[in-house]
Amino acid sequence: MARSEAVIVDVVRTPSGRGKPDGELSDIHPADLLAGVLIELTTRNGLDPALVDDVIGGCVTQSGEQAGNVIRTAVLSAGFPESVPAVTVDRQCGSSQQAAAFAAQGVIAGAYDIAIACGVESMSRVPMGSNAGGAALGGALLHARYPEGLVNQGVAAELIADRWGFSRAELDDYAARSQARAAEAAAGGAFEPELVAVPTPDSGSVVADETIRPGTTAERLASLPPAFRTDRLAQRFPQLEWRITAGNSSPLTDGASAALIMSRETADRLGLRPRARFHSFAVAGSDPLLMLTGILPATRKLLERSGVGLDEIDAYEVNEAFAPVPLLWQREFGAEPGRLNPHGGAIALGHALGSSGTRLLATLVNELEATGGRYGLQTMCEGGGTANATLIEVLR
């Protein structure tokens, strides 16, 4: 029996809201935030939600309002039939990218005809790390393996900047470029095909990314203090110059996104136009102390499995959790800077943790369609030392 081909019919996202109590999306329950995206995704494609075999979604901080399988809560909140199942997955920052891989692989295996991959994170309402409740991650066995202890992602970014020799000026230059590209793309309407307006309780509507800061300069970023230095960490890592700031990091963000994925045969039967297909997938583990480097082995595995050369790929979406991450990826692969995050990245567009994978997918599909590109690669570093990589091919 021939394998089914998993295609992307549509992919949409909310604007990125600042993940703070005064952010534009902070008054909206995360389940409602995602529900609005699910409603728009099915409505604008004329799809009966009852036909969806599964909804697979990412969310990282699964506590409080995001506890209890928040994806199922969002599906019910969207008015989908109770017969439509849903599951919440956590691969840290790559949760919804993994959800898209699971959905596509289910289609390819013949387990699904139609699936929705999605993600949500309200970092204003459910603070990052609050699900840990102050508890240590891991017990005696993990401590025995890593006796000095692991570190947070900001310190991992510092270690990468130090090991690979990225100066503070390089990091700030990159961050300013990300903001400039995103601002230019927004002004030119590049994000309009993927954006879903979000109604607010005061009868207003959020229609644009709140996280983009037009006019950002490297000189202004240079004045910001280090974000992750503490006296204890400075004693442990005396070699570090502490170059990571709020300006060259992704901001706390609220957002949701979703992709409609199905077999090509199902799309044809329903009269829906496939926009792209999933070509190849990879996932890799890496040193949890340098947890952001997993994008390197994940990309190598992806390129080897796909048989597609990096020079054949028209756009690369490498999540900008911190500026050293895309810079490291670019250097290691000799990638063309103009193809890397051409519409800016998470430094400007935000990083709503559980939503970021399908957010990148939305931007990537639209980039390729607008420029006539064929192949697009996205890769995402993830907490704990893992990474996802995905290759898509636009269909015309």
C-alpha positions as CSV (number, residue, x, y, z in Angstrom):
1,M,0.0,0.0,0.0
2,A,1.4,3.4,-1.0
3,R,2.1,5.9,1.7
4,S,-0.1,8.9,1.9
5,E,1.4,12.4,1.4
6,A,0.9,14.9,4.2
7,V,0.0,18.3,2.9
8,I,-0.5,21.7,4.5
9,V,-3.8,23.2,3.4
10,D,-3.5,26.3,5.6
11,V,-1.7,27.6,8.7
12,V,-2.6,30.7,10.7
13,R,-1.6,32.5,13.9
14,T,-2.6,35.2,16.3
15,P,-0.5,38.4,16.5
16,S,2.2,38.1,19.1
17,G,1.3,39.8,22.3
18,R,3.8,40.9,25.0
19,G,3.7,38.3,27.7
20,K,3.2,40.8,30.5
21,P,0.2,41.8,32.5
22,D,-0.4,44.8,30.3
23,G,0.1,42.9,27.0
24,E,-2.6,43.2,24.4
25,L,-3.5,39.5,24.7
26,S,-3.2,39.2,28.5
27,D,-6.9,39.5,29.2
28,I,-7.7,36.4,27.1
29,H,-7.7,32.9,28.5
30,P,-5.2,30.7,26.6
31,A,-7.9,28.2,25.7
32,D,-10.0,31.0,24.2
33,L,-6.9,32.3,22.4
34,L,-6.3,29.0,20.6
35,A,-10.1,28.4,20.1
36,G,-10.3,31.6,18.0
37,V,-7.5,30.3,15.7
38,L,-9.1,26.9,15.4
39,I,-12.4,28.5,14.4
40,E,-10.8,30.7,11.8
41,L,-8.7,27.8,10.4
42,T,-11.8,25.6,9.8
43,T,-14.1,28.4,8.8
44,R,-12.0,30.0,6.1
45,N,-11.4,26.6,4.5
46,G,-15.0,25.6,4.7
47,L,-14.1,22.5,6.7
48,D,-16.6,20.7,8.9
49,P,-14.7,20.3,12.2
50,A,-16.4,16.9,12.6
51,L,-14.1,15.6,9.9
52,V,-10.9,16.3,12.0
53,D,-9.5,13.0,13.2
54,D,-7.3,14.6,15.9
55,V,-6.0,17.9,17.2
56,I,-2.4,17.7,18.4
57,G,-1.1,20.8,20.1
58,G,1.9,22.1,22.0
59,C,2.0,23.9,25.4
60,V,5.0,24.1,27.6
61,T,3.8,25.5,31.0
62,Q,0.9,23.1,31.6
63,S,-0.3,24.5,34.9
64,G,-3.1,26.8,36.0
65,E,-5.2,27.9,33.0
66,Q,-3.0,25.7,30.7
67,A,-3.4,22.5,32.8
68,G,-5.7,19.6,32.1
69,N,-5.0,19.1,28.4
70,V,-5.5,22.7,27.3
71,I,-5.7,21.7,23.7
72,R,-8.8,19.6,24.4
73,T,-10.2,22.6,26.3
74,A,-9.6,24.8,23.3
75,V,-11.2,22.4,21.0
76,L,-14.3,22.3,23.1
77,S,-14.2,26.1,23.5
78,A,-14.1,26.4,19.7
79,G,-17.4,24.5,19.4
80,F,-16.0,21.5,17.7
81,P,-18.0,18.3,18.1
82,E,-17.3,16.5,21.3
83,S,-16.2,13.5,19.1
84,V,-13.1,15.4,18.0
85,P,-10.2,14.3,20.2
86,A,-7.2,16.4,21.3
87,V,-3.9,16.0,23.0
88,T,-1.3,18.4,24.5
89,V,2.4,17.6,23.9
90,D,5.5,19.1,25.5
91,R,8.8,19.2,23.7
92,Q,9.5,22.5,25.3
93,C,10.0,25.3,22.7
94,G,9.5,22.8,19.8
95,S,6.1,21.5,21.1
96,S,4.0,22.6,18.2
97,Q,6.7,21.8,15.7
98,Q,6.6,18.3,17.1
99,A,2.8,18.4,17.0
100,A,3.0,19.1,13.3
101,A,5.4,16.2,12.8
102,F,3.1,13.9,14.8
103,A,0.1,15.0,12.7
104,A,1.9,14.7,9.4
105,Q,3.3,11.3,10.3
106,G,-0.1,10.1,11.3
107,V,-1.4,11.1,7.9
108,I,1.6,9.5,6.1
109,A,1.0,6.3,8.2
110,G,-2.7,6.2,7.2
111,A,-3.9,6.8,10.8
112,Y,-5.4,10.2,10.0
113,D,-7.1,11.7,7.0
114,I,-7.3,15.2,8.6
115,A,-5.4,16.5,11.6
116,I,-4.8,19.9,13.1
117,A,-1.4,20.7,14.6
118,C,-1.4,23.7,16.9
119,G,0.0,25.4,20.0
120,V,-0.7,28.0,22.6
121,E,1.2,29.8,25.3
122,S,0.0,32.7,27.5
123,M,3.2,33.7,29.3
124,S,1.4,36.7,30.8
125,R,-1.2,34.6,32.6
126,V,0.8,31.4,33.2
127,P,4.4,32.4,34.0
128,M,7.2,30.3,32.5
129,G,8.4,27.7,34.9
130,S,5.4,28.0,37.2
131,N,4.5,24.3,36.5
132,A,7.6,23.3,38.4
133,G,6.4,24.9,41.6
134,G,9.9,25.6,42.7
135,A,10.8,21.9,42.7
136,A,14.2,20.7,41.4
137,L,14.1,19.0,38.0
138,G,15.4,15.5,38.4
139,G,16.5,13.7,41.5
140,A,19.6,11.8,42.7
141,L,20.3,10.1,39.4
142,L,20.3,13.2,37.3
143,H,22.5,15.0,40.0
144,A,24.9,12.1,39.9
145,R,25.3,12.5,36.1
146,Y,25.5,16.3,36.2
147,P,26.9,17.0,39.7
148,E,27.4,20.7,39.1
149,G,23.8,21.1,37.9
150,L,22.2,22.1,34.7
151,V,21.5,25.7,33.8
152,N,18.6,27.8,32.3
153,Q,18.5,28.5,28.6
154,G,19.8,32.1,29.1
155,V,23.0,30.7,30.6
156,A,23.2,28.1,27.8
157,A,23.1,31.0,25.4
158,E,25.9,32.7,27.2
159,L,28.0,29.5,27.1
160,I,27.4,29.3,23.3
161,A,28.4,32.9,22.8
162,D,31.6,32.3,24.7
163,R,32.5,29.0,23.1
164,W,31.9,30.1,19.6
165,G,33.3,33.6,20.2
166,F,30.2,35.8,19.3
167,S,30.8,39.3,20.6
168,R,28.2,41.4,22.2
169,A,28.3,43.7,19.2
170,E,27.5,40.7,16.8
171,L,24.6,39.7,19.0
172,D,23.1,43.1,19.1
173,D,23.7,43.7,15.4
174,Y,21.8,40.5,14.7
175,A,18.9,41.4,17.0
176,A,18.6,44.9,15.4
177,R,18.5,43.2,12.0
178,S,15.7,40.8,13.1
179,Q,13.7,43.8,14.3
180,A,14.3,45.7,11.1
181,R,13.3,42.8,8.9
182,A,10.1,42.1,10.9
183,A,9.1,45.8,10.9
184,E,9.7,46.0,7.1
185,A,7.7,42.7,6.5
186,A,4.8,44.0,8.7
187,A,4.7,47.3,7.0
188,G,4.6,45.6,3.6
189,G,1.7,43.3,4.6
190,A,3.8,40.1,4.5
191,F,2.2,38.7,7.7
192,E,-1.4,39.5,6.7
193,P,-2.2,36.0,5.1
194,E,-1.3,34.2,8.4
195,L,-2.7,36.6,11.0
196,V,-6.0,36.0,12.8
197,A,-7.5,39.1,14.5
198,V,-8.1,38.5,18.2
199,P,-11.2,40.2,19.8
200,T,-10.5,41.7,23.2
201,P,-12.9,42.0,26.2
202,D,-13.1,45.8,25.7
203,S,-14.6,45.2,22.2
204,G,-11.4,46.0,20.5
205,S,-9.3,43.8,18.3
206,V,-5.6,42.9,18.2
207,V,-4.5,42.7,14.5
208,A,-0.7,43.2,14.5
209,D,2.4,41.9,16.4
210,E,2.9,43.8,19.6
211,T,6.5,42.5,20.0
212,I,8.0,44.2,16.9
213,R,10.0,47.3,17.8
214,P,10.6,49.5,14.7
215,G,13.6,51.7,14.9
216,T,15.6,49.4,17.1
217,T,19.3,50.0,16.7
218,A,22.4,48.1,17.8
219,E,23.6,51.2,19.6
220,R,20.4,51.3,21.7
221,L,20.6,47.6,22.4
222,A,24.2,48.0,23.5
223,S,23.0,49.9,26.6
224,L,21.0,47.0,28.0
225,P,22.4,45.1,31.0
226,P,23.0,41.3,31.0
227,A,19.8,39.4,31.8
228,F,21.1,36.2,33.4
229,R,24.2,37.0,35.4
230,T,24.0,36.3,39.1
231,D,26.9,36.2,41.6
232,R,26.6,32.4,42.0
233,L,26.7,31.9,38.2
234,A,29.6,34.3,37.8
235,Q,31.6,32.2,40.3
236,R,30.7,29.0,38.5
237,F,31.5,30.4,35.0
238,P,34.2,33.0,35.5
239,Q,35.1,33.0,31.8
240,L,31.7,34.4,30.7
241,E,31.4,38.1,29.6
242,W,27.6,38.0,30.1
243,R,26.5,39.2,26.6
244,I,22.9,38.0,26.6
245,T,20.3,40.8,27.3
246,A,16.6,41.3,26.9
247,G,17.3,42.9,23.6
248,N,19.1,40.0,21.9
249,S,16.7,37.4,23.4
250,S,13.2,36.6,22.4
251,P,10.6,38.3,24.6
252,L,8.0,36.7,26.8
253,T,5.0,36.3,24.5
254,D,1.3,35.4,24.3
255,G,0.1,33.6,21.1
256,A,-1.5,30.7,19.4
257,S,-1.2,29.1,16.0
258,A,-2.6,26.2,14.0
259,A,-2.0,24.2,10.8
260,L,-4.6,22.2,8.8
261,I,-2.9,19.0,7.7
262,M,-4.4,16.2,5.6
263,S,-3.6,13.6,3.0
264,R,-3.4,14.9,-0.6
265,E,-6.3,12.6,-1.5
266,T,-8.5,14.0,1.2
267,A,-7.7,17.6,0.1
268,D,-8.6,16.7,-3.5
269,R,-11.8,15.1,-2.4
270,L,-12.8,18.1,-0.4
271,G,-11.8,20.6,-3.1
272,L,-9.1,22.1,-1.0
273,R,-5.8,23.3,-2.4
274,P,-2.6,22.0,-0.8
275,R,-0.2,24.8,-0.2
276,A,2.9,22.7,0.8
277,R,3.8,19.2,1.7
278,F,5.9,17.7,4.5
279,H,9.1,16.4,2.9
280,S,11.3,15.2,5.8
281,F,11.6,15.3,9.6
282,A,14.3,14.9,12.2
283,V,14.7,15.2,15.9
284,A,18.0,15.0,17.9
285,G,19.3,15.2,21.4
286,S,22.3,17.3,22.5
287,D,24.3,18.3,25.5
288,P,21.7,19.6,28.1
289,L,24.2,22.2,29.4
290,L,24.5,23.6,25.8
291,M,20.9,22.7,25.2
292,L,20.5,25.2,22.3
293,T,23.0,23.4,20.0
294,G,20.6,20.5,19.1
295,I,19.7,22.4,16.0
296,L,23.0,21.3,14.5
297,P,22.6,17.5,14.7
298,A,18.9,17.8,13.9
299,T,19.7,19.8,10.7
300,R,22.4,17.3,9.7
301,K,20.0,14.4,10.1
302,L,17.3,16.2,8.2
303,L,19.6,17.0,5.2
304,E,20.9,13.5,5.1
305,R,17.5,11.9,5.2
306,S,15.9,14.3,2.7
307,G,18.7,14.2,0.1
308,V,18.2,17.9,-0.4
309,G,21.2,20.1,-0.2
310,L,21.3,23.3,1.9
311,D,21.9,25.3,-1.2
312,E,18.6,24.0,-2.7
313,I,16.6,25.4,0.3
314,D,15.2,28.8,-0.3
315,A,14.4,29.9,3.3
316,Y,15.6,28.9,6.7
317,E,13.5,29.6,9.8
318,V,15.9,29.0,12.8
319,N,14.1,30.0,16.0
320,E,15.7,33.0,17.6
321,A,15.4,32.0,21.2
322,F,18.6,34.0,21.6
323,A,20.8,35.6,19.0
324,P,23.7,33.1,19.3
325,V,21.4,30.3,18.2
326,P,20.8,31.4,14.5
327,L,24.3,32.8,14.3
328,L,25.8,29.5,15.4
329,W,23.6,27.6,12.9
330,Q,24.5,30.0,10.1
331,R,28.2,29.7,10.8
332,E,28.2,25.9,11.1
333,F,26.4,25.4,7.8
334,G,27.8,28.3,5.9
335,A,24.2,29.4,5.2
336,E,23.4,32.4,3.2
337,P,22.4,35.2,5.6
338,G,19.7,36.6,3.3
339,R,17.8,33.3,3.5
340,L,18.0,33.0,7.3
341,N,14.8,34.4,9.0
342,P,14.2,36.8,6.1
343,H,11.1,38.3,7.8
344,G,12.8,38.5,11.2
345,G,12.5,35.9,13.9
346,A,11.4,35.4,17.5
347,I,13.6,38.3,18.8
348,A,11.0,40.6,17.0
349,L,8.0,38.3,16.4
350,G,8.0,36.7,19.9
351,H,8.3,33.2,21.2
352,A,5.0,32.0,22.7
353,L,6.7,28.7,23.7
354,G,4.0,26.1,22.8
355,S,2.9,28.0,19.7
356,S,6.3,28.8,18.2
357,G,6.6,25.7,16.0
358,T,3.4,26.3,14.0
359,R,4.0,30.0,14.1
360,L,7.3,29.5,12.3
361,L,5.5,27.2,9.9
362,A,3.0,29.9,9.0
363,T,5.7,32.4,8.3
364,L,7.8,29.9,6.3
365,V,4.9,28.8,4.0
366,N,4.0,32.5,3.3
367,E,7.7,33.4,2.7
368,L,8.1,30.7,0.1
369,E,4.8,31.4,-1.7
370,A,5.6,35.2,-1.8
371,T,9.1,34.7,-3.2
372,G,8.5,31.7,-5.5
373,G,10.7,29.4,-3.4
374,R,10.3,25.7,-3.3
375,Y,11.9,24.3,-0.2
376,G,11.8,25.6,3.4
377,L,13.6,24.4,6.5
378,Q,12.7,25.2,10.1
379,T,14.5,24.1,13.2
380,M,14.0,24.8,16.8
381,C,16.2,24.4,19.9
382,E,14.5,23.1,22.9
383,G,14.9,22.9,26.7
384,G,16.7,19.9,28.1
385,G,18.9,19.5,24.9
386,T,16.7,18.4,22.0
387,A,15.8,20.0,18.7
388,N,13.4,19.4,15.8
389,A,14.0,20.0,12.1
390,T,11.4,20.0,9.4
391,L,11.6,20.3,5.6
392,I,8.6,21.4,3.6
393,E,8.1,21.8,-0.2
394,V,5.7,24.4,-1.6
395,L,3.2,23.0,-4.1
396,R,2.1,25.0,-7.2
